[in-house]
Amino acid sequence: LPLGPRNKFLWISTITMAFMLRQIMQSTSSKLVTDHSKIGKKVGDTKNVDFDEYDFVIVGGGTAGCVLAARLTEDPSVRVLVLESGGSGRSLMFTRIPIAFALLLRTKHVYQLYTEPQSDAKKQRKFWPRARMLGGCSSINAEMAQYGSPQDYDEWGKIINDEAWSWKNLSKYFSKFERYEDDARYPDVNSGIKGKGPVRVGYFSDLQNVCRDFVQACTKIGVPLCHDFNTHAGTKGVNRMSESFSVTYIDENRTRVSAETAYLTEDVLNRPNLKIAINATVTKILFEKNGDETKAIGVEFAKTKNGQRYTVRAKKEVLVTAGAIHSPHILMLSGVGPADHLKSKNIPVVRDLPGVGANLADHPVVDLYFKDKHNKSVKHVKPTTIGDIPKFLGSLFEYLLHKSGPLTGNVGEAAAFIRTDDPSLFPDSDFKNKVKDTTSGENGPDLEIFISPMGYKEHARYIFPMHTFSVHCCLVRPASKGTLTLKTTNPFDLPAVDPKYLSAPEDIEKIRRGLRFILKVAKQEPLSGHVDYTYKNKLLDTDREKATDEELEEIIRERVETLYHPACTCRMAPEADKGVVDSHLKVYGIKGLRVADASVFPEIVSGHTTGACYAIAEHAADIIKAEYNLNSKA
Ligand SMILES: Cc1cc2nc3c(=O)[nH]c(=O)nc-3n(C[C@H](O)[C@H](O)[C@H](O)COP(=O)(O)OP(=O)(O)OC[C@H]3O[C@@H](n4cnc5c(N)ncnc54)[C@H](O)[C@@H]3O)c2cc1C
């Protein structure tokens, strides 16, 4: 552009903005290894090239993997290698700006997974994005820092018959990872019971008026206010909610806190006993048989589908932390899984474990959309009209200059956790169909209702062009369970995932109750003051109140989506109960092999899943340190 005064302004603004954006991105440390020949041995290399040996090889540098890497290398005598199939998460701008994560979902930094056609959801294939970068899904999630209910963990302790996993013992690991400091704006939060760990949590996200008023409206229809979801009381009484969405994984600089930013600090990366290889996809685990004993002795990995394979040895253990999709995938590719299925794919069976890939659980969510009377939605954060562009630039400047505004939002700004059998919300006189209790205990919820200050579909690919807000009904204790199986034996092909959404009829009834709850809240002051009831549009749900049960069921089957929480595919449970790992997270029947991530959940928690993954990994690190007599402090 010629340098006229107007263009000069444009240039200066653009350069300033680019500079400021650069500031919020953190550079990829030179500590990350990209030359794989420096850490592994080429498969097929006839010369007996010396290659590095590590005590522990961590498969997947995601949420749990980063925790294990940092904790285990606190002992300088232990050598740890992390193999991560993606690159650095913190060097990507869209992981740093809190609201921008949705822009990453359909990029090469995210596995583009689709479910099998869902028989009970109009045969649709549902998009299931999973992160492919350091920090894993903690680098792309919606930053909601709610950890589930204490009863969920008591249930875990019972299933695996080990009190170490029940809330009274596991809760110390939640304190170990989180860091919450006093916030004068939230005097009712007891910081004395909070942790001082590396993962900063706090009330630093944006809160739009419509979301604040949702909270008020909920309290008016009988949902008590809860000042903090994450206490020992948890969601006790369940009809409680927070003033804003509890806390978020967003720090005082209004940037995302991921497992990579919190645990892989410069100090940790500089430890001589830690190596992290990126763009390194583990293709299989290597085993050695000695009599009746099978031991994991290392892994094979590669950069690309047809690229050079490398191997690396693990003197002590292989620790699989590739998440709920890829951990069972890697086990199966390596011969650990249901024998019949492996044989059908010509994979030699190392250990028959029918639980691998079974029990797939996820939180289904159904959204309702309302026209925003005040035209105050934050739809301009992803501009869809010409008019959105100046507003977007304004918000970008506000974010960069003042660290405030809608870009500091996390989409799900306020929430209510309720029970579908709560007679004060769902009286028998109005709700004739009975519901089965699938909660983890009488104080656990089965529904989460949360609100976003804009309407969107298809994981934010589609933003409504008019001003809307959406309220989401998420079934946090679904009865429907699914499966994960191999499609092919190529490790670079994604597995077949079938969550079997809505296959249990009670799931429909519970979500329907949730939708009725939403429609009632939308009619309640002060939220009703935000709804334009005169605006008619078939896409919106403003006048859905009179919908029949059948019509709501139709909406549920049409709109059901994932809340991105797959779990339980390598369940920690007795082997006879389709368990894959024991209470020390060791894979049954194999030495030197553990799994520690969302796949080991014995049951899905009635809340968000990142906290549980951090706690599992912190606990796993202590279990391993105790077993090998390792030091705890760096
Ligand atoms: C869009 C989205 C929004 C979410 N919102 C929230 C939220 O608001 N709050 C919340 O608590 N939870 C949320 N979640 C869920 C939460 O982030 C995950 O449950 C959690 O982070 C999973 O951690 P993990 O350690 O099990 O796996 P991940 O964090 O997924 O880590 C797995 C890692 O393994 C790597 N990997 C996979 N295969 C291989 C291989 N073969 N070789 C090497 N590396 C491999 C991956 O690249 C990844 O880094 C969300 C998730 C998504 C996707």
The ligand as a Tripos MOL2 file, in Angstrom:
@<TRIPOS>MOLECULE
LIG
   53    58     1     0     0
SMALL
NO_CHARGES

@<TRIPOS>ATOM
      1 C1        -12.0860  -28.9000   22.3500 C.3       1 LIG1
      2 C2        -11.9580  -29.4700   23.7380 C.ar      1 LIG1
      3 C3        -12.5260  -28.7820   24.7980 C.ar      1 LIG1
      4 C4        -12.4010  -29.3050   26.1030 C.ar      1 LIG1
      5 N1        -12.8330  -28.5480   27.1580 N.ar      1 LIG1
      6 C5        -12.5160  -28.9250   28.4240 C.ar      1 LIG1
      7 C6        -12.7270  -28.0420   29.5150 C.ar      1 LIG1
      8 O1        -13.1840  -26.9110   29.3460 O.2       1 LIG1
      9 N2        -12.3780  -28.4640   30.7610 N.ar      1 LIG1
     10 C7        -11.8510  -29.6980   30.9840 C.ar      1 LIG1
     11 O2        -11.5580  -30.0250   32.1510 O.2       1 LIG1
     12 N3        -11.6370  -30.5670   29.9520 N.ar      1 LIG1
     13 C8        -11.9240  -30.1900   28.6840 C.ar      1 LIG1
     14 N4        -11.6350  -31.0170   27.6210 N.ar      1 LIG1
     15 C9        -11.1450  -32.3820   27.8890 C.3       1 LIG1
     16 C10        -9.7110  -32.4500   28.3990 C.3       1 LIG1
     17 O3         -8.9090  -31.4690   27.7980 O.3       1 LIG1
     18 C11        -9.1440  -33.8560   28.1760 C.3       1 LIG1
     19 O4         -9.9680  -34.8150   28.7910 O.3       1 LIG1
     20 C12        -7.7370  -34.0350   28.7440 C.3       1 LIG1
     21 O5         -6.9120  -32.9530   28.4120 O.3       1 LIG1
     22 C13        -7.1510  -35.3500   28.2350 C.3       1 LIG1
     23 O6         -5.8410  -35.5190   28.7230 O.3       1 LIG1
     24 P1         -5.0060  -36.8320   28.3840 P.3       1 LIG1
     25 O7         -3.7130  -36.7200   29.1000 O.co2     1 LIG1
     26 O8         -5.8550  -38.0190   28.6240 O.co2     1 LIG1
     27 O9         -4.7870  -36.7910   26.8000 O.3       1 LIG1
     28 P2         -4.2640  -35.6310   25.8580 P.3       1 LIG1
     29 O10        -4.1230  -34.3610   26.5880 O.co2     1 LIG1
     30 O11        -5.1470  -35.6410   24.6600 O.co2     1 LIG1
     31 O12        -2.8060  -36.0930   25.4490 O.3       1 LIG1
     32 C14        -2.5210  -37.1260   24.5540 C.3       1 LIG1
     33 C15        -1.2140  -36.7830   23.8570 C.3       1 LIG1
     34 O13        -0.7070  -37.9240   23.2010 O.3       1 LIG1
     35 C16        -0.2150  -37.5510   21.9240 C.3       1 LIG1
     36 N5         -0.2490  -38.7440   21.0830 N.ar      1 LIG1
     37 C17        -1.3250  -39.4040   20.6150 C.ar      1 LIG1
     38 N6         -0.9380  -40.4880   19.9210 N.ar      1 LIG1
     39 C18         0.4070  -40.5200   19.9690 C.ar      1 LIG1
     40 C19         1.3900  -41.4120   19.4330 C.ar      1 LIG1
     41 N7          1.0470  -42.4910   18.7260 N.pl3     1 LIG1
     42 N8          2.6910  -41.1320   19.6640 N.ar      1 LIG1
     43 C20         3.0750  -40.0370   20.3710 C.ar      1 LIG1
     44 N9          2.1800  -39.1720   20.8820 N.ar      1 LIG1
     45 C21         0.8590  -39.4150   20.6960 C.ar      1 LIG1
     46 C22        -1.1440  -36.4300   21.4850 C.3       1 LIG1
     47 O14        -0.5750  -35.6410   20.4920 O.3       1 LIG1
     48 C23        -1.3680  -35.6980   22.8040 C.3       1 LIG1
     49 O15        -0.3610  -34.7210   23.0120 O.3       1 LIG1
     50 C24       -11.7510  -30.5540   26.3080 C.ar      1 LIG1
     51 C25       -11.1880  -31.2420   25.2390 C.ar      1 LIG1
     52 C26       -11.2720  -30.7020   23.9470 C.ar      1 LIG1
     53 C27       -10.6690  -31.4540   22.8010 C.3       1 LIG1
@<TRIPOS>BOND
     1     1     2 1
     2     2     3 ar
     3     2    52 ar
     4     3     4 ar
     5     4     5 ar
     6     4    50 ar
     7     5     6 ar
     8     6     7 ar
     9     6    13 1
    10     7     8 2
    11     7     9 ar
    12     9    10 ar
    13    10    11 2
    14    10    12 ar
    15    12    13 ar
    16    13    14 ar
    17    14    15 1
    18    14    50 ar
    19    15    16 1
    20    16    17 1
    21    16    18 1
    22    18    19 1
    23    18    20 1
    24    20    21 1
    25    20    22 1
    26    22    23 1
    27    23    24 1
    28    24    25 2
    29    24    26 1
    30    24    27 1
    31    27    28 1
    32    28    29 2
    33    28    30 1
    34    28    31 1
    35    31    32 1
    36    32    33 1
    37    33    34 1
    38    33    48 1
    39    34    35 1
    40    35    36 1
    41    35    46 1
    42    36    37 ar
    43    36    45 ar
    44    37    38 ar
    45    38    39 ar
    46    39    40 ar
    47    39    45 ar
    48    40    41 1
    49    40    42 ar
    50    42    43 ar
    51    43    44 ar
    52    44    45 ar
    53    46    47 1
    54    46    48 1
    55    48    49 1
    56    50    51 ar
    57    51    52 ar
    58    52    53 1
@<TRIPOS>SUBSTRUCTURE
     1 LIG1         1 GROUP 0 **** ****
